[in-house]
């Protein structure tokens, strides 16, 4: 039976989705190990996908990296929305989001040092960033309203904190996730509001979403 929206066979669509997921995982690994100059052929090899199939889907390395950015933002937004929907306690939702995000990406390497400032902000990138911001705003504001999260932590801090917490280490994927979650626990202790006087102030002003856009996207010509 075909897909009712596209007419394409469902089996072919599932296979394309599986190939895309393998490409995203392989690309993250290869970029982390070899940097931006990594050959696309190595990404295809690790994904177990032919070069022809890769180029039909992503004709350039830049398009592949742009898709990685979109997938990453959409996944984080979905994790934030799921945590909010399933955890009635705002602090539990906040901490669940971070743990699930690190369990998903914790064995990889931060994307910002690899692609930040190299690629333009397309309409798809902008839409994904808007959706992510809305989800993180709701997550952080809920924890603030509950009095559980220190007041000087903002939703724009979340993406950069995740970048810091996913440092690449020469250990197995399982051990990397375990270590990242350990340091997340230490960070959460510092983020939780406590006592009448509140926590000590953080050094420097928080980032904002305009600053994040400037970090990630190539300057407009």
N, C-alpha and C positions, 0 to 999 in steps of 0.2 A: 504494500500500500504506500502511496506517495505522501509527502508532506502537503497538508491542505493549504498552506500559505505559499509555498514556493513550487510545488509540483515535484521537487527532488525526492528521491528515495530516502526514507528515514535512515536506512543503514548507511548510506553515503554521507548523510549529515552527521551521524554519530562518529563515523570514521574521521571526518574532517575536524570535528571537535576534539577527538582524542589526539590527532596529529598536532593540533594547535596547542593543546595543553603540554604535550611533550616538547614542542618547540619552545614554549615559554620557559619551561624548567631548564632545558638544555642551554638556552640563550643566557639565562641568569648565571648558570654555572660557568659557562665559557667566558662571558664578559668579566665575571669576578676573577677568574684565573689569569686571563690573558689581556684584559683591558679592552678599550674600544677598538683597537686594531686587530682583534681576534678575527680569524677567517670565518666567513659564513659557512664554509664547507665543514668546519669542525662542529658547528652548531647542528647542522644537518646530520652529521655522523652520529653524534651523541643522542640525537632524537630518534635515530633509526629511520630517517626520512630521506628520500632522494632529493638531489639538488633541484631537479625539475619541479617536484612538488613544492619545495620551499619557495622557489622563485615565482611559481604561479600564485602563491598566497601572498608572498612578501617580495616584490621585485628588488628591494634594496635593504641594506642593513638598517637604514634610517627608519623605514616603514616597520620593520620588525621591532625595533626599539620603541617606536611610538606605540605599537600595539602592547608591548610590555607595560608601558606606563598606564595605558587605559585599563588593562586587565588588573594591574595592581591597585589602582584607585577604586575601581568598581568592587573588587573583592574586599577591600578595607571598609568601604561604605556598607556593603552587605553584612559584614561582621558586626559593625556598629549597630545597624538596625536590628539584627537578630538579638544581640545582647540587650538592647533596649526593650524589645518585645517579650523576651523570655525571662528577664530578671526584674522583678518589681522594685528591688532596692537599687537606687542610682549608683551607689559605690560598687555594688556587686556587678552591675552592668559595665561600669567603667573598667574594673579590673578584669572581667571576663573578656572584654574586647581586646585588651592588651595581650592577655595570655594566648588567645586564639590567633591573634595577628602574628605573634612571635612563633607559635607552633607551626604556622603555615609557612612563614618566610624566614624563620630563625636560623636555618642551616645555610641560607644563601649569603648574599653580600649586599650592602646598601647600593641602591641604584643611583642615588644622587651624585656620588663622586664619578660614576661612569658616564652618565648621559646628561647631567645637569649643565645647562647653558649651550648644549650642542644642537638642540632640536627646537623647532618653532611650536607655538601653541596653536594647534589646529582647532577647528570647531569641536571635534570629538574629544580632544584633550580638555578643552574648556568646559564642555558639558560634564565630563567625568569629574573634573576638579570641583565644579559647582555642586554636584551630587555628594561628593566626599565631604566638602565643607559643611553642607547642611546636616549630614549625619553626625559629624564630629561636634558641630555646634550643639546639637540636641544632647549628645552624650555628655559633654563637658558642662553645659548649662544645668542639666539635671543634677549632676554631682555637686555643682555650686549651690543650687537651691536647697539641696538636702544638708548643706553645711559640712559635707564630707571631704570636699576637695579644696585645697588652698586657693584663695581668691585670685592670686596672681598667675595661675596657670591657665592658658588659653587653648582654644581648639587648634590654633596654628602651631602650638608647641608639639602637638601629637605626632605629625609626620616626621619632624626632626628628631624627636625622642626615639621613635622607631628606627630611624636611620642609625642613631648612636647605639641602640641596643642590639643591632644585627651585625656587629663587626665580624668579619670573616676570620676564622681560626683554623689552624691545621689539625683538626680533630674530626672524628666521624660526625655525620649529620645529627645523629641522636645525641651525642655529647654536646654539640654546639647548641642545640635547642635547650638542653638541660642547663647549660651555663647561662644562656640568655635569659631564661626564666628565673634563674637564681638572682641575677642582677636586676631583673624587673622587680622582684620582691623588695630588694633594697631601695629601689627608686620609689616604689609605691609607698614605702614608709615615709619618705620625704615629701610625697605629694599629699598625703592625708592631712586634713586640717585637724589640729589637736590643741586643747587647752584654750583658756580665755584669751591669752595673749597672742595666740596663733603661732605659726612657724616663723623661723627667721626669714627675712626677705631674700629673694633670689637675686643673684648678681645680674645686673643689666636688665634692659627692657625685654619683653617677650618679642618673638617674631610676629609679623602679621602676614595676612594672605597675599598681599602685594609683594612682600619680600620673598615669600615662597615661590611665587610665579617668576620672579626675577632670577631666583636660584636655578629653577628647573628649565626655563625656556630660553631659547636663543633670542637675542635682542631683535626687535622688529626693525626691518630695514626701511 
